[in-house]
């Protein structure tokens, strides 16, 4: 895989609470220079990022219900509508982990569906936070995501106890098949790890170490 092909699979990400406008601008400039799939930011930065990416093929991506997912579905839907209106062209939401553990799969599905509907055609990636889930819960979360109309299932926020693992990516790929795509994120810090995630079945990668990883590949 060459640098351009890998970049096209990367959501270049800056989600820390202390992210400044200068830091976000740097990420935007890097994503444009390398041809990443998107720049993934918190909602407050979406309008600025969308304007800065205008005229490029790089999308503005926003997180919703981040990082815990433990908020009312109506609030998640309102946040989704707000970031889409601000220019987000992809939305990464966090599921209701507690509802999944309560075996309330209908609530999990309806929570996702509320965001999908509010996104009004903008693709939604559903963050499962796999480090908190059992094997069965991961499978059920994938099924709920597909049933709700998600475009992707995604491993992790990067803010919990651990990030993406190859086993989780393989399980998610096996579970969803071709019904939706898979995004690996959290703790992917070098080229070998990034390529292994793709080999395991990831269609997209969420990275903050984007530049270092891409620079390890030839043009």
Buried (B, 14 or more C-beta within 10 A) or exposed (E): EEBEEBBBBBBBBBBEEEBEEEEBBEBBEBBBEBBBBBBBBBBEBBBBBBEBBEEBEBBBBBBBBBBBBEBEBEEBBEBBBBBBEBBBBBBBBBBBBBBBEEEBBEBBBBBBBBBBBBBEEBBBBBBBBBBBBEEEBBBBBBBBBBBBBBBBBBBBBBBBEBBBBBEBBBBBBEBBEEEBBBBBBBBBEEBEBBBBBBEBBBBBBBBBBBBEBBEBBEE
